[in-house]
């Protein structure tokens, strides 16, 4: 028995060496850094990787976790183009070692380029909740995704309520849940979410994205004020404005001055979008939607384009009821 016990560590060491060697052999034929940035990194199916991990699945999980970090950290342009590979890597990591912690929230931060990516991030967060039921940040990020990207405040409130009940959760969560329960949200609630996300995130890049979104919300708030001024111009003159500057014209102008078209950067102006008829800032070129991705905002704006050529006696182009 003593001899068998004495050989066991050597056998385990040999198996570990074999697993590492197999992994190294699989990747020795590729420049992983270059191929990863080119979107060509090979990611094995999780069930296959677990079979040939030879009992050392956490070791392989660490390897692929580093690959995901290198992929995002080595990108100098838009990381969104790597979203499918990042998702596959994190799915592999969390299958090999489901008790990991940070990779789940890493996915929540980086998989936001499309509804499909957000859905994959949400599936990972639900898996995180199953393995870390006392960690409040996982249902919190899941609630944020449902509200901000998928625009489902009811489901968002349910996950935030779970987060609020866990030890360590911030006190403001209860107020957010109450606001979600009371109404469907809006830019005020989005602003509250983003402010707290910017304060609580440990990721500098994510914080910068949240702060940029807050700038866009402030621009939208100013644009809505101009919408009201536009309606007042319509009421007084019986016609729509031809340019935003008309709100300042005449002996009794609707506005004394126009607000800045961006809360930080100067040199931009308000204009009327020829497609949608809405007042927009030249900095953004479109109105705010509850999405961070520009392509998604453009697509949403195109869906809302209305043909006013037939005329509407009640509202001007871009007006609200």
Order of alpha helices (4+ residues) and beta strands (2+ residues): alpha-alpha-alpha-alpha-alpha-alpha-alpha-alpha-alpha-alpha-alpha-alpha-beta-beta-alpha
